Amino acid sequence: MDRQQTRREWVLGSTAAAAAAYLGFPSRARAAAPTAPVSVVRCRTYDPAEVLSAMEKLFEQMGGLSRLVNNKTVSVKVNLTGSPTVRLGENLIGDTTYTNPFVIGATVHLLGKAGAKRIRLLESPTGSGEPIPEFIARANWDLNAILNAAKNVEFVNTNFPGANGKFARFKIGTGGYIFPGLDLNPAYMDCDVFMSLAKMKEHLTAGITLSMKNCFGITPCTIYGNGAGIDEPSLTVSGGRQNCCHTGSRAPSKSAPQENDPTTPRDGGYRMPRIVTDVCSARPIDIAIVEAVKTMAGSELARAENQFLSPGLIVGGTNCVMTDAVCVGLMGYDPMADRGVAPFERCDNTLALAEAIGMGTRDLRRIEVRGVQIADARLNFPELRKMRAATQPGQGRGQWDGVAGATRPARP
């Protein structure tokens, strides 16, 4: 053992090495997971003044935003998963599925106030090649309020290459679980700070969708989509990413890096957590924000059996693994859980895969939580999951009444 290495560091490194070996990562990836504080604040409504105040407090507890973004270009990946016209009951899509527009607007304003010189809001919408403003206009958002919240704000549909007609190549230093590298829009490279501005949700394939899973959406459908070109990226967007990423039944466009080992399991529960980890290794997240002022339990997309929730929380940190681990704890789950244990019943734990390569710890005992503590704000996602499993989808909706945090959609 190196004389400069403490026993604690050696034990942590050995633990990471064992986890990496168990999870099937290349033997060269052996790093002790770092730690960083995670901030949690309460925000009961989407009233603009309340959201702005909560976000200011969140960034203050993180150590201040100016030190991170002053005089820098900031790229922000928002969550616009699914069609803007599909909703859970009568709830607004920003209340259940998308990152809420008032949270986006407050974040943009505070980035500008902190000195960011350019702010780019990014997404690669599934099945859509239209400009982002046109895409989310169908959700009846006030886009001007977001664009005017700071100077030099723009939306970019990152399904397509940059102005030079080329994608940027992002290599994965550890070699990657599934891919050795990814081809992405240059907006993810031509920035000083990358932020994931996510929604707290469950996910049917990956168990959870938080700051890390949100970044799966940076992969362009023109390369990794069902209708992507075979040799080169397609010129249009067609379908989602199920065939290339979830099932592995087709390869990305040949112009992009191909799989390390095409003989690995074609199971979404195996592939998706690893691809998410690859994405966050290729394009590391500098600031991870997960909003749960309102959300839903059940899946990443609005489904009839999902339940509307009002957690009233926003979580943020500078390490995505630790931020997501705190979110998992707040949801009522154990971030140390293995496959087979909720919320990872049918998938590997993305946080374990990320921890194994030294991206961050998922052990809540090692994470400093600033502000609202997990024990004081733990939610009821596990109970709702059990109740869904005990009833047929779309039936017994009245059984959700009286469950803490769950409400039926209000009628006008």
C-alpha positions as CSV (number, residue, x, y, z in Angstrom):
1,M,0.0,0.0,0.0
2,D,1.3,3.4,-1.0
3,R,2.6,5.3,2.1
4,Q,0.8,8.4,0.9
5,Q,-2.6,6.6,0.8
6,T,-4.6,6.4,4.0
7,R,-6.3,3.2,5.1
8,R,-9.7,4.8,4.6
9,E,-8.7,5.7,1.0
10,W,-7.4,2.2,0.4
11,V,-10.6,0.6,1.7
12,L,-12.8,2.9,-0.4
13,G,-10.7,2.2,-3.4
14,S,-10.9,-1.6,-2.8
15,T,-14.7,-1.3,-2.4
16,A,-15.0,0.5,-5.7
17,A,-12.8,-2.0,-7.4
18,A,-14.9,-4.9,-6.1
19,A,-18.1,-3.2,-7.3
20,A,-16.5,-2.5,-10.7
21,A,-15.5,-6.1,-11.1
22,Y,-19.0,-7.3,-10.1
23,L,-20.7,-4.9,-12.5
24,G,-18.6,-6.0,-15.4
25,F,-16.6,-2.8,-15.9
26,P,-13.1,-3.0,-17.5
27,S,-10.4,-3.7,-14.9
28,R,-8.6,-0.4,-15.5
29,A,-11.5,1.6,-13.9
30,R,-10.7,1.6,-10.1
31,A,-11.3,4.9,-8.4
32,A,-12.7,5.8,-4.9
33,A,-15.9,7.7,-5.2
34,P,-15.7,11.4,-4.2
35,T,-18.1,13.3,-2.1
36,A,-19.7,16.8,-2.3
37,P,-22.6,18.5,-0.5
38,V,-26.2,18.3,-1.8
39,S,-28.7,21.1,-1.2
40,V,-32.4,20.5,-0.6
41,V,-35.0,23.3,-0.3
42,R,-38.8,23.4,0.0
43,C,-40.9,25.0,-2.7
44,R,-44.6,24.4,-2.3
45,T,-46.0,26.0,-5.5
46,Y,-44.9,27.1,-9.0
47,D,-45.7,30.7,-8.1
48,P,-42.8,32.6,-9.8
49,A,-41.7,34.5,-6.7
50,E,-41.7,31.4,-4.6
51,V,-39.7,29.4,-7.2
52,L,-37.2,32.2,-7.6
53,S,-36.7,32.5,-3.8
54,A,-36.3,28.7,-3.4
55,M,-33.8,28.5,-6.3
56,E,-31.8,31.4,-4.8
57,K,-31.6,29.5,-1.5
58,L,-30.7,26.3,-3.2
59,F,-27.7,27.9,-5.0
60,E,-26.7,29.7,-1.8
61,Q,-26.5,26.3,0.1
62,M,-24.5,24.9,-2.8
63,G,-21.9,27.6,-2.2
64,G,-23.1,30.3,-4.6
65,L,-23.8,30.2,-8.3
66,S,-21.5,33.0,-9.4
67,R,-18.3,31.0,-8.6
68,L,-19.6,28.4,-11.1
69,V,-20.9,30.4,-14.0
70,N,-19.6,34.0,-14.0
71,N,-18.5,35.0,-17.5
72,K,-19.1,31.5,-18.8
73,T,-21.2,29.8,-21.4
74,V,-23.7,27.5,-19.7
75,S,-25.6,24.7,-21.5
76,V,-28.7,23.4,-19.7
77,K,-30.3,20.1,-20.5
78,V,-34.0,20.3,-19.6
79,N,-36.4,17.4,-19.5
80,L,-38.9,17.5,-22.3
81,T,-39.6,13.7,-22.5
82,G,-42.6,12.7,-24.7
83,S,-45.2,14.7,-26.6
84,P,-46.1,18.1,-25.2
85,T,-49.8,17.3,-25.7
86,V,-49.9,14.1,-23.6
87,R,-50.9,14.7,-20.0
88,L,-51.7,12.9,-16.8
89,G,-55.4,13.6,-16.4
90,E,-56.0,17.3,-16.3
91,N,-52.5,18.2,-14.9
92,L,-50.2,20.5,-16.8
93,I,-47.3,18.7,-18.4
94,G,-44.9,20.9,-16.5
95,D,-46.4,19.6,-13.3
96,T,-45.8,15.9,-14.0
97,T,-43.5,15.2,-16.9
98,Y,-41.4,18.1,-18.1
99,T,-39.1,20.3,-16.1
100,N,-41.5,23.1,-15.1
101,P,-41.3,26.3,-17.2
102,F,-41.2,28.5,-14.1
103,V,-38.2,26.5,-12.7
104,I,-36.5,26.8,-16.1
105,G,-37.2,30.6,-16.1
106,A,-36.0,31.1,-12.6
107,T,-32.8,29.1,-13.3
108,V,-32.1,31.1,-16.5
109,H,-32.7,34.4,-14.6
110,L,-30.3,33.4,-11.8
111,L,-27.7,32.2,-14.2
112,G,-27.8,35.6,-15.9
113,K,-27.7,37.4,-12.6
114,A,-24.7,35.3,-11.6
115,G,-22.8,36.5,-14.7
116,A,-23.3,33.8,-17.3
117,K,-22.5,35.3,-20.6
118,R,-24.5,32.8,-22.7
119,I,-27.2,30.3,-21.8
120,R,-28.3,27.5,-24.1
121,L,-31.4,25.3,-23.3
122,L,-30.9,21.9,-24.9
123,E,-33.0,18.9,-25.6
124,S,-33.1,16.1,-28.3
125,P,-36.9,15.5,-28.4
126,T,-38.0,12.0,-29.2
127,G,-39.5,11.9,-32.7
128,S,-39.2,15.7,-33.3
129,G,-36.9,17.7,-35.5
130,E,-38.8,20.9,-35.1
131,P,-37.2,23.9,-33.3
132,I,-37.6,23.6,-29.5
133,P,-39.7,26.7,-29.2
134,E,-42.2,25.3,-31.7
135,F,-42.1,21.9,-30.0
136,I,-43.0,23.3,-26.5
137,A,-45.3,25.9,-27.8
138,R,-47.9,23.1,-28.0
139,A,-47.6,22.9,-24.2
140,N,-48.9,26.5,-24.1
141,W,-45.7,27.8,-22.4
142,D,-44.8,31.5,-22.3
143,L,-41.5,31.1,-24.2
144,N,-40.7,34.8,-24.2
145,A,-40.7,34.8,-20.4
146,I,-37.9,32.2,-20.5
147,L,-36.0,33.8,-23.4
148,N,-36.1,37.2,-21.7
149,A,-35.2,36.0,-18.2
150,A,-31.6,36.8,-19.0
151,K,-29.4,38.0,-21.9
152,N,-28.2,35.7,-24.7
153,V,-30.7,32.8,-24.1
154,E,-31.4,30.3,-26.9
155,F,-33.0,26.9,-27.4
156,V,-31.3,24.2,-29.4
157,N,-32.7,21.0,-30.7
158,T,-29.6,18.8,-30.3
159,N,-30.9,16.0,-32.5
160,F,-28.9,17.7,-35.2
161,P,-25.3,18.6,-35.8
162,G,-23.8,22.1,-35.2
163,A,-23.7,25.0,-37.6
164,N,-20.7,23.4,-39.4
165,G,-22.8,20.3,-40.2
166,K,-20.8,18.1,-37.8
167,F,-21.4,16.3,-34.5
168,A,-18.7,16.4,-31.8
169,R,-17.0,13.2,-30.6
170,F,-17.0,12.6,-26.9
171,K,-14.7,9.9,-25.8
172,I,-15.2,8.0,-22.5
173,G,-11.9,7.9,-20.6
174,T,-12.7,4.7,-18.8
175,G,-13.6,2.9,-22.0
176,G,-17.4,2.8,-21.4
177,Y,-19.8,0.1,-20.3
178,I,-21.6,-0.1,-23.7
179,F,-20.0,2.6,-25.9
180,P,-16.4,3.9,-26.0
181,G,-17.6,7.3,-27.0
182,L,-20.6,9.2,-28.3
183,D,-21.3,11.7,-31.1
184,L,-23.3,14.7,-29.8
185,N,-24.3,18.2,-30.8
186,P,-21.4,20.6,-30.3
187,A,-23.4,22.6,-27.8
188,Y,-22.6,20.0,-25.2
189,M,-18.9,20.6,-25.8
190,D,-18.8,24.3,-26.6
191,C,-19.7,25.3,-23.1
192,D,-17.9,26.0,-19.8
193,V,-20.6,24.6,-17.6
194,F,-23.1,21.8,-18.2
195,M,-26.2,21.7,-16.1
196,S,-28.8,18.9,-15.9
197,L,-32.2,20.5,-15.0
198,A,-34.3,17.4,-14.4
199,K,-37.7,16.3,-13.0
200,M,-37.9,13.8,-10.1
201,K,-39.7,10.7,-11.5
202,E,-39.6,7.0,-11.6
203,H,-38.7,5.2,-14.8
204,L,-40.1,1.9,-16.2
205,T,-36.8,0.7,-17.6
206,A,-34.1,2.4,-15.4
207,G,-36.1,2.6,-12.1
208,I,-35.4,6.3,-11.6
209,T,-35.1,9.3,-13.9
210,L,-33.2,12.2,-12.1
211,S,-30.2,14.3,-13.2
212,M,-28.3,11.4,-14.8
213,K,-31.1,9.8,-16.6
214,N,-32.2,13.2,-17.9
215,C,-29.0,13.3,-19.8
216,F,-29.8,10.2,-21.8
217,G,-31.8,12.7,-23.9
218,I,-28.6,14.4,-25.1
219,T,-28.1,11.5,-27.5
220,P,-29.3,12.6,-31.0
221,C,-32.2,10.5,-32.5
222,T,-30.5,11.0,-35.9
223,I,-27.7,8.7,-34.7
224,Y,-29.2,6.6,-31.9
225,G,-32.8,6.6,-32.9
226,N,-35.0,3.9,-34.5
227,G,-35.0,5.8,-37.8
228,A,-31.3,6.9,-37.7
229,G,-29.2,6.5,-40.8
230,I,-27.3,3.3,-41.2
231,D,-24.0,4.8,-42.4
232,E,-24.4,8.5,-41.6
233,P,-26.8,10.4,-39.3
234,S,-30.3,10.8,-40.8
235,L,-31.4,14.3,-41.9
236,T,-34.8,13.9,-40.1
237,V,-35.9,12.5,-36.8
238,S,-38.1,9.4,-36.7
239,G,-39.1,7.5,-33.7
240,G,-37.4,7.0,-30.3
241,R,-34.2,5.3,-29.2
242,Q,-35.6,2.0,-28.1
243,N,-34.0,-0.2,-30.8
244,C,-30.5,1.2,-30.5
245,C,-30.4,1.8,-26.8
246,H,-33.0,-0.1,-24.9
247,T,-33.0,-3.4,-26.8
248,G,-29.8,-3.1,-28.9
249,S,-31.6,-4.6,-31.9
250,R,-29.8,-2.1,-34.2
251,A,-26.5,-0.2,-34.0
252,P,-26.0,3.6,-34.1
253,S,-25.1,5.2,-37.4
254,K,-21.7,3.7,-38.5
255,S,-20.2,7.2,-38.4
256,A,-20.4,7.1,-34.6
257,P,-18.5,4.9,-32.1
258,Q,-20.0,1.4,-32.1
259,E,-20.6,-0.9,-29.1
260,N,-17.6,-2.3,-27.2
261,D,-19.2,-5.8,-27.1
262,P,-22.4,-6.5,-29.2
263,T,-22.7,-9.9,-27.4
264,T,-23.7,-8.3,-24.1
265,P,-27.3,-8.8,-22.9
266,R,-30.0,-7.1,-25.1
267,D,-32.0,-6.4,-21.9
268,G,-33.1,-2.8,-21.3
269,G,-32.6,-3.3,-17.6
270,Y,-28.9,-4.1,-18.3
271,R,-28.3,-1.7,-21.1
272,M,-30.0,1.5,-20.1
273,P,-28.3,2.0,-16.7
274,R,-25.0,1.5,-18.4
275,I,-25.7,3.8,-21.3
276,V,-26.9,6.5,-18.9
277,T,-23.6,6.1,-17.0
278,D,-21.7,6.2,-20.3
279,V,-23.5,9.4,-21.3
280,C,-22.6,11.1,-18.0
281,S,-19.0,9.9,-18.3
282,A,-18.7,11.3,-21.8
283,R,-20.4,14.6,-20.9
284,P,-19.9,15.1,-17.2
285,I,-22.6,17.1,-15.3
286,D,-21.2,20.2,-13.6
287,I,-24.5,21.2,-11.9
288,A,-27.3,18.8,-11.2
289,I,-30.7,20.2,-10.3
290,V,-33.8,18.0,-9.8
291,E,-37.1,19.7,-9.3
292,A,-40.1,18.0,-7.5
293,V,-42.3,20.9,-6.7
294,K,-44.9,18.7,-8.4
295,T,-44.4,15.4,-10.2
296,M,-46.0,11.9,-10.6
297,A,-45.3,8.4,-9.4
298,G,-45.3,5.5,-11.8
299,S,-43.1,6.2,-14.8
300,E,-41.3,8.8,-16.8
301,L,-44.3,9.4,-19.1
302,A,-47.9,10.2,-18.3
303,R,-49.8,6.9,-17.9
304,A,-53.3,6.2,-16.7
305,E,-52.1,4.4,-13.6
306,N,-49.6,7.1,-12.5
307,Q,-50.4,9.2,-9.4
308,F,-50.0,13.0,-9.2
309,L,-47.8,14.2,-6.3
310,S,-46.9,17.5,-4.7
311,P,-43.5,16.8,-3.0
312,G,-42.7,20.5,-2.8
313,L,-38.9,20.0,-3.1
314,I,-35.9,21.1,-5.2
315,V,-32.6,19.3,-5.0
316,G,-29.2,20.5,-6.3
317,G,-25.5,19.7,-6.2
318,T,-22.3,19.7,-8.1
319,N,-22.0,15.9,-8.3
320,C,-24.8,14.1,-10.2
321,V,-24.4,10.8,-8.4
322,M,-24.7,12.2,-5.0
323,T,-27.5,14.5,-6.0
324,D,-29.4,11.6,-7.4
325,A,-28.6,9.4,-4.4
326,V,-30.2,12.1,-2.1
327,C,-33.2,12.2,-4.5
328,V,-33.6,8.4,-4.3
329,G,-33.5,8.7,-0.5
330,L,-36.1,11.5,-0.6
331,M,-38.3,9.3,-2.8
332,G,-38.3,6.7,0.0
333,Y,-35.9,4.2,-1.6
334,D,-32.4,3.1,-0.8
335,P,-29.8,4.3,-3.2
336,M,-27.6,1.3,-2.2
337,A,-30.3,-1.2,-3.4
338,D,-29.3,-3.9,-5.8
339,R,-31.2,-5.2,-8.8
340,G,-34.4,-6.9,-7.7
341,V,-35.2,-4.3,-5.0
342,A,-37.4,-1.3,-5.7
343,P,-37.1,0.9,-7.6
344,F,-34.6,-1.4,-9.5
345,E,-36.8,-4.5,-9.7
346,R,-36.0,-5.1,-13.4
347,C,-32.8,-3.2,-13.8
348,D,-29.3,-2.6,-12.5
349,N,-28.7,0.4,-10.3
350,T,-27.3,3.3,-12.4
351,L,-25.8,4.8,-9.2
352,A,-23.9,1.6,-8.4
353,L,-22.5,1.6,-12.0
354,A,-21.4,5.2,-11.7
355,E,-20.0,4.7,-8.2
356,A,-17.9,1.8,-9.4
357,I,-16.0,4.0,-11.8
358,G,-15.4,6.8,-9.3
359,M,-18.1,9.3,-10.4
360,G,-19.5,9.7,-6.9
361,T,-20.8,7.9,-3.9
362,R,-24.4,6.8,-3.4
363,D,-23.9,6.1,0.3
364,L,-26.0,8.6,2.1
365,R,-23.9,8.3,5.2
366,R,-21.0,10.0,3.3
367,I,-23.1,12.8,1.8
368,E,-23.6,16.1,3.5
369,V,-27.2,17.3,3.0
370,R,-27.7,21.0,3.4
371,G,-31.1,22.5,4.1
372,V,-34.1,20.2,4.4
373,Q,-33.0,16.7,5.7
374,I,-34.1,13.5,4.1
375,A,-35.7,12.2,7.3
376,D,-37.9,15.3,7.4
377,A,-39.1,15.2,3.8
378,R,-39.1,11.5,2.8
379,L,-41.8,10.7,0.2
380,N,-44.1,7.8,-0.3
381,F,-43.1,6.4,-3.8
382,P,-42.6,2.8,-2.4
383,E,-46.1,2.7,-0.9
384,L,-47.6,3.9,-4.2
385,R,-45.6,1.4,-6.1
386,K,-47.0,-1.4,-3.9
387,M,-50.5,-0.2,-4.4
388,R,-50.2,0.0,-8.1
389,A,-48.9,-3.6,-8.2
390,A,-52.0,-4.7,-6.2
391,T,-54.5,-3.2,-8.6
392,Q,-55.2,-3.4,-12.3
393,P,-54.1,-0.4,-14.3
394,G,-56.9,2.1,-14.6
395,Q,-59.0,0.5,-11.9
396,G,-59.4,1.2,-8.2
397,R,-58.3,4.9,-8.6
398,G,-60.2,5.8,-5.4
399,Q,-57.7,3.6,-3.5
400,W,-55.1,6.4,-3.9
401,D,-57.2,8.8,-1.8
402,G,-55.8,9.4,1.6
403,V,-52.3,8.4,0.7
404,A,-49.8,11.1,1.9
405,G,-48.7,13.2,-1.0
406,A,-51.1,11.7,-3.6
407,T,-54.1,13.6,-4.9
408,R,-56.6,13.2,-7.6
409,P,-56.5,15.7,-10.5
410,A,-58.6,18.7,-9.5
411,R,-61.5,19.4,-11.8
412,P,-62.3,23.0,-12.8
